[in-house]
Amino acid sequence: MTGAIRVGVGGWTYEPWRGVFYPEKLSQKRELEYASRALTAIEINGTYYSTFKPDSWMKWRDETPDGFVFSVKASRYCTNRKILADMGESMDRFLGQGLTALGDKLGPINWQFMGTKKFDPADFEGFLKLLPKEKDGLRLRHALEVRNPTFETQQFYDLASKYGVAIVYGEDDEEPNWPRIDRPTADFTYARLMSSREEEPDGMTDAELDAAAGRCRAWARRGDVFAFFIAGAKVRNPAAAQALIRRLG
């Protein structure tokens, strides 16, 4: 069975998108409504820095069409710590802010770690044991975005498989030391594509976008795919996401 492929960007509020991605006179209040009909997913980044009220989550759910999905970036207070197993209180605060109000529009949670965080098997297993498989009757899917070369080891891949969490495939030409891990450790794939360039109208060349489409189709053979154009030339990311959506049909 082939999984669904959803493609989008990080966030939806970005001034340089106005008049480029968003129509010139579109009200800022309608930007999510517009973006969610041009793309098929959005990664909510603001949750990395702060929490939101339940009303916000319900508003985002109601402004987006059926089939649209939000992924959610986990709080930095969960991941930016020396001992990951001590994140229980921060995790409860993050998960309890109201994100389950998204209902079936809730996609994976991205747990991002700093580049200085090295792989320690006991430390990471303690963290993984805390991740709940469901909340308020909704299944929770978890993805780990690691940025240190020490994670390129079979022991880490096996640990991720044991707990059924995805390892984020991160692609950033400006950070050649970040690992690009493409391993089937969960029943979905999470990709963050950070190589868009401003001189390319679609963020990437046709050949690069064709290659990204090929990777997405290959990933879909093992489950759902969530691919986000993040960072790089941020002003080009919506165009890159739309170009990839067109290629995927």
N, C-alpha and C positions, 0 to 999 in steps of 0.2 A: 504494500500500500504506500502511495506517495503522500508525504505530508504537505501541509499548506506552507507557502512561502510568503512571508510578510516583510515588507521593505519600508524603511522610513529614516528619520533623522532624530537627533537629540534635541528635545524641547520644541517649542513652537513660537516663542517670543524672542525675536532677534531683529533689531532695527534695520540692518542692511538687507534683510529679506523683503522689506516693504518697497514696493515698486519694482522688485526683481522677481520674487516668487509670489508674494501677495500683490493683488491689484492695487494700483496707486491710491484709490480712495476707500479701500476696505477698512472698516472700523476695526480697531485693535481687539475689541470684544468678540469679533467674529473670526479671528485668526485660527483658532483651533477648529472651528467648524469648517473653514476652508481647507486647512492642512489635512484634516482627517478624510477629506473626500478626494484629495490629490495623491495621498499616500495610503499605505495600508497598516502602518504601525508608527508609534512614536515612543521613544525612550524618555521617560520623565526624569530629568536630571536634578531638579530643585530639591528632591528628597534626600540628596546626598548631604545637603547643607542644613536643611530645616524640615519641620513637619508641617502638614497641612490639616485643616479642619475637615471633618466628614462632609460638610456642605460642598467643599471644593471637589472632592472625589465624585460626588453625585452629579455635580454640574458638568464635569468632564465626561462622565458617562453619558449624560443626556445630550450633550452637544455633538456627539460622534455617531456615525452610522453603525448599523448592525454589521458584525464581522470585523470591525476595527479593533485593534489590540494595543494596549499600553504595556510596555515593560517599565519596571520601576527600579531606579538606582538606589541601593540600600544606603542607609546613613553611614557617614564616615566614622561616627562614634562606635559603630560595630566593628569596623575593619582596621582602623588606624590605631591599633593598640598592641602592646608588647605581648600580652597573653590573650589569645583570641577566645579561649573558653570563658573568659570573664565578661563577655559581651552580653550576657543574658538579659540584664535590665535594659540596656540600650536597644537590643533586638525587640523586646516586648513593646517598648515605646514606639519604635519604628513600625512594627507590624500592627500596632493597635491604633494607629492614627486615622484609620478609615479606608484604607486602600481596597478592602474587600467589597466596598460599595460599588466598585467597578463591575462586579459580577463576572460574566463571561468575557468581558473586555480586559480582564487582568491577565497579562502575559507573565513571562519570567521576571524574577528579581535578580538584578545584577549586583553581586557583591564584589566591589572593586578594591584591590589592594595596591598600596603604594609600591613603587619600584624598589624601595629599600627593604620590603618585607620578603625574607627568604623562606624557603620551604623547610619546615620542621614537621616531620610526620605526626608526632604526638600533639603538637600545637594545632595542626589543621584538623586532625581527627576530632579533637575536643570541640572545635568550632562546628564541624559538620554534624556532630551528634546533637547540637542545639537547634539545627534548622528544622522547623516543623514541616510535615508533608501536607498539612491542610490547616485552614483557619476559617471559621464561620461557614463550614461546609464546602469551601472552595479548595481545590487542589492548588498547592503552591509549588511552582517550579523554580529551581535555584541554579544560577550560573556563577562561576568563579572567574573573575578577571584578574589574572596574576601577571606581574610585570617584571619578574626577576628570573634570570636564566636558571636558577637552581630548581625551578619547577619543571624543567624539561627532563623528567625522570620517570621511569616506569612505576616507581612507588607512588608518585603523585597521581598518575593516570589510574592506577588500581584503586587508590583511595576514593577518587571521584566516582569511579564505576560502582564501588561498594555502596555508596550513598546515593547513587542515581542523579548526581548533579553534573551539569554541563561545564566544560572548560571553554571560556570565551575565546574565539578565534579573533585575535587582534592584529590588525595590519596597519603599521605606521612606518613609512619610509624614513621619517625623521628620528625614529627611535630604533635603530638596527639591533640593539641589544635586547629589546623586549622579545620574549618568546612568541612564536607563531605556532600554536598548538592546535592541531586538527585531529582530535581523537573522539571516537563515538562512545562517550562515557554516560550519556543520558539518551532519552528518547526524543530529544530535540537538539537543535544547533543554534548557538547564539554567536553572531559575528559583529564586530565593530570595525568598520572600514574607515581608516583615518588618513587616506592618501590622496584626497582630492586636491586639485591644483587650480588656482584662479585663472590661469591662461587658457584652460580648457572650458568651453561653454557648458559642457555636461560634467565638469569636474574631473573626468577621466577620458582617455582616448576610447574610440570605438573598440579597439582590441582589448583594452583593459576591462571595459564593461562587458564585453562578450565573455571574457575569462571569468568575471565575477558571476555572470549568469550561469556559466557551466558549473562553477563550484556550488552555487545554490541548488541547482538541479540534482547534483550528486548528493548533497546533504539531505535533500528532501526524500531521497530513497530510504533514509533511516529515521525519518520523523519530521515534525514541523521545523521551520527555519525562521529565525528572526535576524534580519540583517539591517544594520543602521550605519548611515554615513555620519560620522562624528568627527569633529575637529578638522584638521587639514585646512583647506580653503572653505571655511564654513558657509560663506555666501553661495558657494556652488553646490552644497550638499542636497538641497531639495531637487535641483535639476538632475543630479547624479542618481538620486533615489527614483525619480520619475523615469529616467532613461533605463534604469535596471528593470523597473516594473514593466515597461513596454517590451523589453527583450524577453521577459519571462511569460508574456502573454496573459 
